[in-house]
Amino acid sequence: MDLSHVLLLVVAGLAAGAMNAIAGGGSLITFPGLIATGLPSVAANVTNSISVFPGYVSSVVGSRADLAGQRARLVHILPTCVVGSAAGCAVLLLTPARAFELIVPFLVLGAAATLAFQERLRGLVGHPRHMSARRAAVSLQVVVFVGAIYGGYFGAALGVMYVAALALILDEPLNRINALKNVLSAAVGLVTVLVFAVFAPVNWGAVLILAPATVVGGYAGAKVARRLPSGVLRAVIVAFGTVIGLLLLYRAVR
């Protein structure tokens, strides 16, 4: 790996860490960056998953003020998140990727559309404050589990998907939902680190370059996200999600 590759990964890590903290989708920066250094796609995918994990952790630290009062909720959903993440890792390592690659762009675009038309959808499915406690609890577990499976498999735009779905279920300001998304993303990231470090072809040299950059970018991005009005944050997430979905679609069909 020459100097130009090192600089490319540093810049990609900074940008991806900030993007993950604000809206998700940072892997769409680091994954192509790793491919550009010459890594095969599977090695780039697993290397990327491990590299962005420290950035998720720093995003949690940066948004911890918005996690106040959410401890009980996290206690209930984190085990579900861990199980789903492990299942997603198993899917990646044991099955062909082509079919899932074709589905992923539509999931991402659907998540962005869900967030963009959140109020209209709430009119159809009901506002979170009108849900029964049981329905809300079950819906939350399902969303966390399905999102974690996807995150364990690939993870790009996981944050967009989580924010979009959680906003339909939880009667919380978007900045608090974003903070919850950061914790779930970090939990998914921890599982991928443990699984891929043992069973996958990780390029540890690239990890040592990318990981510190994602930490700096993630902490800074979380601070920015806390200061953005909900409307602006929603628009940023929808825009990122739409662009990411289109990029994934292009990559899948070309």
Phi and psi in degrees as GROMACS dihedral restraints (atoms count N, CA, C in turn):
[ dihedral_restraints ]
;  ai    aj    ak    al  type     phi  dphi    fc
    3     4     5     6     1   -89.0    20    10
    4     5     6     7     1  -179.7    20    10
    6     7     8     9     1   -61.8    20    10
    7     8     9    10     1   -38.8    20    10
    9    10    11    12     1   -62.4    20    10
   10    11    12    13     1   -35.8    20    10
   12    13    14    15     1   -67.8    20    10
   13    14    15    16     1   -40.7    20    10
   15    16    17    18     1   -61.3    20    10
   16    17    18    19     1   -47.1    20    10
   18    19    20    21     1   -64.0    20    10
   19    20    21    22     1   -38.8    20    10
   21    22    23    24     1   -60.4    20    10
   22    23    24    25     1   -44.2    20    10
   24    25    26    27     1   -70.6    20    10
   25    26    27    28     1   -34.9    20    10
   27    28    29    30     1   -63.5    20    10
   28    29    30    31     1   -48.6    20    10
   30    31    32    33     1   -63.3    20    10
   31    32    33    34     1   -43.4    20    10
   33    34    35    36     1   -62.8    20    10
   34    35    36    37     1   -39.7    20    10
   36    37    38    39     1   -65.4    20    10
   37    38    39    40     1   -43.0    20    10
   39    40    41    42     1   -61.1    20    10
   40    41    42    43     1   -48.0    20    10
   42    43    44    45     1   -65.7    20    10
   43    44    45    46     1   -41.6    20    10
   45    46    47    48     1   -68.3    20    10
   46    47    48    49     1   -40.0    20    10
   48    49    50    51     1   -60.2    20    10
   49    50    51    52     1   -45.1    20    10
   51    52    53    54     1   -65.7    20    10
   52    53    54    55     1   -42.5    20    10
   54    55    56    57     1   -64.6    20    10
   55    56    57    58     1   -40.7    20    10
   57    58    59    60     1   -62.9    20    10
   58    59    60    61     1   -39.0    20    10
   60    61    62    63     1   -70.3    20    10
   61    62    63    64     1   -36.4    20    10
   63    64    65    66     1   -83.8    20    10
   64    65    66    67     1   -44.7    20    10
   66    67    68    69     1  -142.8    20    10
   67    68    69    70     1   -16.7    20    10
   69    70    71    72     1    90.4    20    10
   70    71    72    73     1   167.5    20    10
   72    73    74    75     1    96.0    20    10
   73    74    75    76     1     7.7    20    10
   75    76    77    78     1   -62.2    20    10
   76    77    78    79     1   -24.2    20    10
   78    79    80    81     1   -64.5    20    10
   79    80    81    82     1   -21.0    20    10
   81    82    83    84     1   -73.9    20    10
   82    83    84    85     1    -5.9    20    10
   84    85    86    87     1   -99.0    20    10
   85    86    87    88     1   -49.0    20    10
   87    88    89    90     1   -74.0    20    10
   88    89    90    91     1   -36.2    20    10
   90    91    92    93     1   -62.3    20    10
   91    92    93    94     1   -50.7    20    10
   93    94    95    96     1   -62.5    20    10
   94    95    96    97     1   -31.8    20    10
   96    97    98    99     1   -62.0    20    10
   97    98    99   100     1   -41.7    20    10
   99   100   101   102     1   -68.0    20    10
  100   101   102   103     1   -39.2    20    10
  102   103   104   105     1   -60.2    20    10
  103   104   105   106     1   -39.5    20    10
  105   106   107   108     1   -65.9    20    10
  106   107   108   109     1   -22.6    20    10
  108   109   110   111     1   -82.9    20    10
  109   110   111   112     1    -4.1    20    10
  111   112   113   114     1   106.4    20    10
  112   113   114   115     1     3.9    20    10
  114   115   116   117     1   -75.5    20    10
  115   116   117   118     1   142.4    20    10
  117   118   119   120     1   -62.5    20    10
  118   119   120   121     1   160.5    20    10
  120   121   122   123     1   -62.4    20    10
  121   122   123   124     1   -42.0    20    10
  123   124   125   126     1   -67.3    20    10
  124   125   126   127     1   -44.1    20    10
  126   127   128   129     1   -63.1    20    10
  127   128   129   130     1   -38.9    20    10
  129   130   131   132     1   -64.5    20    10
  130   131   132   133     1   -39.5    20    10
  132   133   134   135     1   -64.1    20    10
  133   134   135   136     1   -49.6    20    10
  135   136   137   138     1   -72.4    20    10
  136   137   138   139     1   -35.6    20    10
  138   139   140   141     1   -63.1    20    10
  139   140   141   142     1   -41.1    20    10
  141   142   143   144     1   -62.6    20    10
  142   143   144   145     1   -44.9    20    10
  144   145   146   147     1   -58.5    20    10
  145   146   147   148     1   -41.3    20    10
  147   148   149   150     1   -72.8    20    10
  148   149   150   151     1   -37.6    20    10
  150   151   152   153     1   -66.4    20    10
  151   152   153   154     1   -36.6    20    10
  153   154   155   156     1   -83.6    20    10
  154   155   156   157     1   -10.0    20    10
  156   157   158   159     1   -57.9    20    10
  157   158   159   160     1   -47.5    20    10
  159   160   161   162     1   -59.2    20    10
  160   161   162   163     1   -31.6    20    10
  162   163   164   165     1   -65.4    20    10
  163   164   165   166     1   -36.6    20    10
  165   166   167   168     1   -63.6    20    10
  166   167   168   169     1   -41.6    20    10
  168   169   170   171     1   -63.1    20    10
  169   170   171   172     1   -44.3    20    10
  171   172   173   174     1   -66.7    20    10
  172   173   174   175     1   -29.5    20    10
  174   175   176   177     1   -65.5    20    10
  175   176   177   178     1   -38.5    20    10
  177   178   179   180     1   -62.8    20    10
  178   179   180   181     1   -44.5    20    10
  180   181   182   183     1   -61.8    20    10
  181   182   183   184     1   -43.0    20    10
  183   184   185   186     1   -67.6    20    10
  184   185   186   187     1   -25.0    20    10
  186   187   188   189     1  -110.3    20    10
  187   188   189   190     1    16.0    20    10
  189   190   191   192     1   -61.5    20    10
  190   191   192   193     1   -28.2    20    10
  192   193   194   195     1   -62.3    20    10
  193   194   195   196     1   -31.4    20    10
  195   196   197   198     1   -84.7    20    10
  196   197   198   199     1     0.8    20    10
  198   199   200   201     1   -93.5    20    10
  199   200   201   202     1    -2.8    20    10
  201   202   203   204     1   -56.8    20    10
  202   203   204   205     1   129.5    20    10
  204   205   206   207     1    83.3    20    10
  205   206   207   208     1     3.6    20    10
  207   208   209   210     1  -109.2    20    10
  208   209   210   211     1    11.7    20    10
  210   211   212   213     1   -62.1    20    10
  211   212   213   214     1   -46.2    20    10
  213   214   215   216     1   -62.2    20    10
  214   215   216   217     1   -39.8    20    10
  216   217   218   219     1   -61.4    20    10
  217   218   219   220     1   -43.5    20    10
  219   220   221   222     1   -65.9    20    10
  220   221   222   223     1   -38.1    20    10
  222   223   224   225     1   -59.3    20    10
  223   224   225   226     1   -36.1    20    10
  225   226   227   228     1   -78.7    20    10
  226   227   228   229     1   -30.8    20    10
  228   229   230   231     1  -102.1    20    10
  229   230   231   232     1   -19.7    20    10
  231   232   233   234     1   -63.7    20    10
  232   233   234   235     1   -39.7    20    10
  234   235   236   237     1   -59.6    20    10
  235   236   237   238     1   -39.4    20    10
  237   238   239   240     1   -62.1    20    10
  238   239   240   241     1   -40.8    20    10
  240   241   242   243     1   -63.0    20    10
  241   242   243   244     1   -41.5    20    10
  243   244   245   246     1   -64.9    20    10
  244   245   246   247     1   -45.5    20    10
  246   247   248   249     1   -63.4    20    10
  247   248   249   250     1   -44.6    20    10
  249   250   251   252     1   -62.7    20    10
  250   251   252   253     1   -40.2    20    10
  252   253   254   255     1   -62.5    20    10
  253   254   255   256     1   -44.4    20    10
  255   256   257   258     1   -61.8    20    10
  256   257   258   259     1   -39.2    20    10
  258   259   260   261     1   -64.1    20    10
  259   260   261   262     1   -41.5    20    10
  261   262   263   264     1   -63.4    20    10
  262   263   264   265     1   -41.0    20    10
  264   265   266   267     1   -61.1    20    10
  265   266   267   268     1   -41.0    20    10
  267   268   269   270     1   -63.4    20    10
  268   269   270   271     1   -40.1    20    10
  270   271   272   273     1   -60.1    20    10
  271   272   273   274     1   -43.8    20    10
  273   274   275   276     1   -62.4    20    10
  274   275   276   277     1   -44.2    20    10
  276   277   278   279     1   -80.6    20    10
  277   278   279   280     1   -21.4    20    10
  279   280   281   282     1  -111.7    20    10
  280   281   282   283     1   -10.9    20    10
  282   283   284   285     1  -130.6    20    10
  283   284   285   286     1   159.2    20    10
  285   286   287   288     1   -63.8    20    10
  286   287   288   289     1   149.3    20    10
  288   289   290   291     1   -93.4    20    10
  289   290   291   292     1   -13.5    20    10
  291   292   293   294     1   -59.3    20    10
  292   293   294   295     1   -46.8    20    10
  294   295   296   297     1   -62.6    20    10
  295   296   297   298     1   -43.1    20    10
  297   298   299   300     1   -68.3    20    10
  298   299   300   301     1   -35.7    20    10
  300   301   302   303     1   -60.1    20    10
  301   302   303   304     1   -32.7    20    10
  303   304   305   306     1   -75.7    20    10
  304   305   306   307     1   -26.2    20    10
  306   307   308   309     1   -83.8    20    10
  307   308   309   310     1   -36.1    20    10
  309   310   311   312     1   -52.6    20    10
  310   311   312   313     1   -47.0    20    10
  312   313   314   315     1   -56.7    20    10
  313   314   315   316     1   -37.3    20    10
  315   316   317   318     1   -73.6    20    10
  316   317   318   319     1   -30.9    20    10
  318   319   320   321     1   -65.1    20    10
  319   320   321   322     1   -43.8    20    10
  321   322   323   324     1   -66.1    20    10
  322   323   324   325     1   -46.9    20    10
  324   325   326   327     1   -63.3    20    10
  325   326   327   328     1   -37.3    20    10
  327   328   329   330     1   -64.8    20    10
  328   329   330   331     1   -37.6    20    10
  330   331   332   333     1   -65.1    20    10
  331   332   333   334     1   -43.1    20    10
  333   334   335   336     1   -63.7    20    10
  334   335   336   337     1   -41.9    20    10
  336   337   338   339     1   -66.1    20    10
  337   338   339   340     1   -37.6    20    10
  339   340   341   342     1   -60.1    20    10
  340   341   342   343     1   -43.0    20    10
  342   343   344   345     1   -70.6    20    10
  343   344   345   346     1   -38.8    20    10
  345   346   347   348     1   -63.6    20    10
  346   347   348   349     1   -38.3    20    10
  348   349   350   351     1  -109.0    20    10
  349   350   351   352     1    33.5    20    10
  351   352   353   354     1   -55.4    20    10
  352   353   354   355     1   -46.4    20    10
  354   355   356   357     1   -66.2    20    10
  355   356   357   358     1   -39.3    20    10
  357   358   359   360     1   -65.2    20    10
  358   359   360   361     1   -40.5    20    10
  360   361   362   363     1   -66.7    20    10
  361   362   363   364     1   -36.2    20    10
  363   364   365   366     1   -61.7    20    10
  364   365   366   367     1   -32.6    20    10
  366   367   368   369     1   -65.4    20    10
  367   368   369   370     1   -28.0    20    10
  369   370   371   372     1   -86.5    20    10
  370   371   372   373     1   -44.5    20    10
  372   373   374   375     1   -95.6    20    10
  373   374   375   376     1   -11.5    20    10
  375   376   377   378     1   100.0    20    10
  376   377   378   379     1   141.4    20    10
  378   379   380   381     1   -68.5    20    10
  379   380   381   382     1   146.2    20    10
  381   382   383   384     1   -52.4    20    10
  382   383   384   385     1   -34.2    20    10
  384   385   386   387     1   -71.7    20    10
  385   386   387   388     1   -12.7    20    10
  387   388   389   390     1   -97.3    20    10
  388   389   390   391     1    -5.2    20    10
  390   391   392   393     1   -74.1    20    10
  391   392   393   394     1   147.6    20    10
  393   394   395   396     1   -69.5    20    10
  394   395   396   397     1   155.8    20    10
  396   397   398   399     1   -60.4    20    10
  397   398   399   400     1   -38.7    20    10
  399   400   401   402     1   -67.0    20    10
  400   401   402   403     1   -45.1    20    10
  402   403   404   405     1   -62.8    20    10
  403   404   405   406     1   -42.6    20    10
  405   406   407   408     1   -64.1    20    10
  406   407   408   409     1   -41.1    20    10
  408   409   410   411     1   -65.7    20    10
  409   410   411   412     1   -43.6    20    10
  411   412   413   414     1   -67.1    20    10
  412   413   414   415     1   -43.6    20    10
  414   415   416   417     1   -60.7    20    10
  415   416   417   418     1   -41.0    20    10
  417   418   419   420     1   -62.9    20    10
  418   419   420   421     1   -44.1    20    10
  420   421   422   423     1   -63.6    20    10
  421   422   423   424     1   -40.3    20    10
  423   424   425   426     1   -65.0    20    10
  424   425   426   427     1   -45.7    20    10
  426   427   428   429     1   -61.8    20    10
  427   428   429   430     1   -45.0    20    10
  429   430   431   432     1   -62.8    20    10
  430   431   432   433     1   -42.3    20    10
  432   433   434   435     1   -66.8    20    10
  433   434   435   436     1   -48.8    20    10
  435   436   437   438     1   -63.8    20    10
  436   437   438   439     1   -42.4    20    10
  438   439   440   441     1   -62.4    20    10
  439   440   441   442     1   -38.2    20    10
  441   442   443   444     1   -68.4    20    10
  442   443   444   445     1   -36.1    20    10
  444   445   446   447     1   -60.0    20    10
  445   446   447   448     1   -48.0    20    10
  447   448   449   450     1   -60.9    20    10
  448   449   450   451     1   -43.6    20    10
  450   451   452   453     1   -63.0    20    10
  451   452   453   454     1   -38.1    20    10
  453   454   455   456     1   -68.8    20    10
  454   455   456   457     1   -28.0    20    10
  456   457   458   459     1   -80.6    20    10
  457   458   459   460     1   -52.2    20    10
  459   460   461   462     1  -136.3    20    10
  460   461   462   463     1   -56.4    20    10
  462   463   464   465     1    95.1    20    10
  463   464   465   466     1   -16.5    20    10
  465   466   467   468     1   -61.9    20    10
  466   467   468   469     1   129.9    20    10
  468   469   470   471     1    68.6    20    10
  469   470   471   472     1    17.5    20    10
  471   472   473   474     1   -56.9    20    10
  472   473   474   475     1   -40.7    20    10
  474   475   476   477     1   -62.8    20    10
  475   476   477   478     1   -40.5    20    10
  477   478   479   480     1   -60.2    20    10
  478   479   480   481     1   -45.6    20    10
  480   481   482   483     1   -63.8    20    10
  481   482   483   484     1   -45.4    20    10
  483   484   485   486     1   -63.5    20    10
  484   485   486   487     1   -46.2    20    10
  486   487   488   489     1   -61.7    20    10
  487   488   489   490     1   -44.7    20    10
  489   490   491   492     1   -59.8    20    10
  490   491   492   493     1   -47.5    20    10
  492   493   494   495     1   -72.7    20    10
  493   494   495   496     1   -42.7    20    10
  495   496   497   498     1   -64.7    20    10
  496   497   498   499     1   -32.1    20    10
  498   499   500   501     1   -66.7    20    10
  499   500   501   502     1   -22.8    20    10
  501   502   503   504     1   -81.5    20    10
  502   503   504   505     1   -20.9    20    10
  504   505   506   507     1  -102.8    20    10
  505   506   507   508     1   -36.7    20    10
  507   508   509   510     1  -102.8    20    10
  508   509   510   511     1   133.2    20    10
  510   511   512   513     1   -89.5    20    10
  511   512   513   514     1    72.1    20    10
  513   514   515   516     1  -135.2    20    10
  514   515   516   517     1   153.9    20    10
  516   517   518   519     1   -61.8    20    10
  517   518   519   520     1   153.3    20    10
  519   520   521   522     1   -63.8    20    10
  520   521   522   523     1   -31.3    20    10
  522   523   524   525     1   -67.7    20    10
  523   524   525   526     1   -32.6    20    10
  525   526   527   528     1   -73.6    20    10
  526   527   528   529     1   -36.2    20    10
  528   529   530   531     1   -65.2    20    10
  529   530   531   532     1   -38.9    20    10
  531   532   533   534     1   -63.0    20    10
  532   533   534   535     1   -39.3    20    10
  534   535   536   537     1   -65.4    20    10
  535   536   537   538     1   -39.6    20    10
  537   538   539   540     1   -64.0    20    10
  538   539   540   541     1   -40.3    20    10
  540   541   542   543     1   -58.8    20    10
  541   542   543   544     1   -38.9    20    10
  543   544   545   546     1   -61.7    20    10
  544   545   546   547     1   -40.9    20    10
  546   547   548   549     1   -66.7    20    10
  547   548   549   550     1   -44.8    20    10
  549   550   551   552     1   -62.4    20    10
  550   551   552   553     1   -41.1    20    10
  552   553   554   555     1   -63.3    20    10
  553   554   555   556     1   -38.8    20    10
  555   556   557   558     1   -65.8    20    10
  556   557   558   559     1   -38.8    20    10
  558   559   560   561     1   -64.8    20    10
  559   560   561   562     1   -44.0    20    10
  561   562   563   564     1   -59.8    20    10
  562   563   564   565     1   -44.4    20    10
  564   565   566   567     1   -60.6    20    10
  565   566   567   568     1   -39.8    20    10
  567   568   569   570     1   -62.9    20    10
  568   569   570   571     1   -43.1    20    10
  570   571   572   573     1   -63.3    20    10
  571   572   573   574     1   -43.6    20    10
  573   574   575   576     1   -63.6    20    10
  574   575   576   577     1   -37.0    20    10
  576   577   578   579     1   -60.1    20    10
  577   578   579   580     1   -48.3    20    10
  579   580   581   582     1   -64.8    20    10
  580   581   582   583     1   -40.8    20    10
  582   583   584   585     1   -75.9    20    10
  583   584   585   586     1   -50.0    20    10
  585   586   587   588     1   -69.7    20    10
  586   587   588   589     1   -30.5    20    10
  588   589   590   591     1   -62.1    20    10
  589   590   591   592     1   -28.2    20    10
  591   592   593   594     1   -94.6    20    10
  592   593   594   595     1   -40.4    20    10
  594   595   596   597     1  -111.7    20    10
  595   596   597   598     1    -4.1    20    10
  597   598   599   600     1  -123.1    20    10
  598   599   600   601     1   159.8    20    10
  600   601   602   603     1   -81.8    20    10
  601   602   603   604     1    78.4    20    10
  603   604   605   606     1   -82.2    20    10
  604   605   606   607     1   137.0    20    10
  606   607   608   609     1   -94.6    20    10
  607   608   609   610     1    99.5    20    10
  609   610   611   612     1   -72.2    20    10
  610   611   612   613     1   -23.7    20    10
  612   613   614   615     1   -63.8    20    10
  613   614   615   616     1   -43.7    20    10
  615   616   617   618     1   -66.1    20    10
  616   617   618   619     1   -36.5    20    10
  618   619   620   621     1   -60.4    20    10
  619   620   621   622     1   -43.8    20    10
  621   622   623   624     1   -63.9    20    10
  622   623   624   625     1   -23.7    20    10
  624   625   626   627     1   -86.1    20    10
  625   626   627   628     1   -46.8    20    10
  627   628   629   630     1   -72.6    20    10
  628   629   630   631     1   -42.5    20    10
  630   631   632   633     1   -57.3    20    10
  631   632   633   634     1   -50.1    20    10
  633   634   635   636     1   -60.8    20    10
  634   635   636   637     1   -35.4    20    10
  636   637   638   639     1   -65.9    20    10
  637   638   639   640     1   -38.9    20    10
  639   640   641   642     1   -68.8    20    10
  640   641   642   643     1   -29.6    20    10
  642   643   644   645     1   -63.0    20    10
  643   644   645   646     1   -49.6    20    10
  645   646   647   648     1   -62.5    20    10
  646   647   648   649     1   -47.2    20    10
  648   649   650   651     1   -64.9    20    10
  649   650   651   652     1   -38.7    20    10
  651   652   653   654     1   -66.6    20    10
  652   653   654   655     1   -42.2    20    10
  654   655   656   657     1   -65.6    20    10
  655   656   657   658     1   -44.9    20    10
  657   658   659   660     1   -65.0    20    10
  658   659   660   661     1   -40.5    20    10
  660   661   662   663     1   -65.2    20    10
  661   662   663   664     1   -38.3    20    10
  663   664   665   666     1   -64.1    20    10
  664   665   666   667     1   -38.1    20    10
  666   667   668   669     1   -64.0    20    10
  667   668   669   670     1   -41.4    20    10
  669   670   671   672     1   -63.9    20    10
  670   671   672   673     1   -43.7    20    10
  672   673   674   675     1   -60.2    20    10
  673   674   675   676     1   -37.5    20    10
  675   676   677   678     1   -65.4    20    10
  676   677   678   679     1   -26.8    20    10
  678   679   680   681     1   -93.8    20    10
  679   680   681   682     1    -8.0    20    10
  681   682   683   684     1   -82.4    20    10
  682   683   684   685     1   133.6    20    10
  684   685   686   687     1   -58.9    20    10
  685   686   687   688     1   152.9    20    10
  687   688   689   690     1   -56.2    20    10
  688   689   690   691     1   -40.5    20    10
  690   691   692   693     1   -63.6    20    10
  691   692   693   694     1   -41.4    20    10
  693   694   695   696     1   -68.1    20    10
  694   695   696   697     1   -43.8    20    10
  696   697   698   699     1   -61.2    20    10
  697   698   699   700     1   -41.7    20    10
  699   700   701   702     1   -62.0    20    10
  700   701   702   703     1   -43.6    20    10
  702   703   704   705     1   -63.7    20    10
  703   704   705   706     1   -40.2    20    10
  705   706   707   708     1   -63.2    20    10
  706   707   708   709     1   -45.2    20    10
  708   709   710   711     1   -65.5    20    10
  709   710   711   712     1   -42.8    20    10
  711   712   713   714     1   -62.3    20    10
  712   713   714   715     1   -43.0    20    10
  714   715   716   717     1   -63.4    20    10
  715   716   717   718     1   -46.7    20    10
  717   718   719   720     1   -59.8    20    10
  718   719   720   721     1   -45.6    20    10
  720   721   722   723     1   -61.7    20    10
  721   722   723   724     1   -41.1    20    10
  723   724   725   726     1   -65.3    20    10
  724   725   726   727     1   -45.8    20    10
  726   727   728   729     1   -62.9    20    10
  727   728   729   730     1   -44.6    20    10
  729   730   731   732     1   -62.9    20    10
  730   731   732   733     1   -44.1    20    10
  732   733   734   735     1   -60.6    20    10
  733   734   735   736     1   -42.7    20    10
  735   736   737   738     1   -66.5    20    10
  736   737   738   739     1   -38.9    20    10
  738   739   740   741     1   -64.0    20    10
  739   740   741   742     1   -42.2    20    10
  741   742   743   744     1   -64.9    20    10
  742   743   744   745     1   -38.7    20    10
  744   745   746   747     1   -64.6    20    10
  745   746   747   748     1   -43.5    20    10
  747   748   749   750     1   -60.3    20    10
  748   749   750   751     1   -43.7    20    10
  750   751   752   753     1   -66.0    20    10
  751   752   753   754     1   -33.7    20    10
  753   754   755   756     1   -75.6    20    10
  754   755   756   757     1   -32.3    20    10
  756   757   758   759     1  -100.0    20    10
  757   758   759   760     1   -11.7    20    10
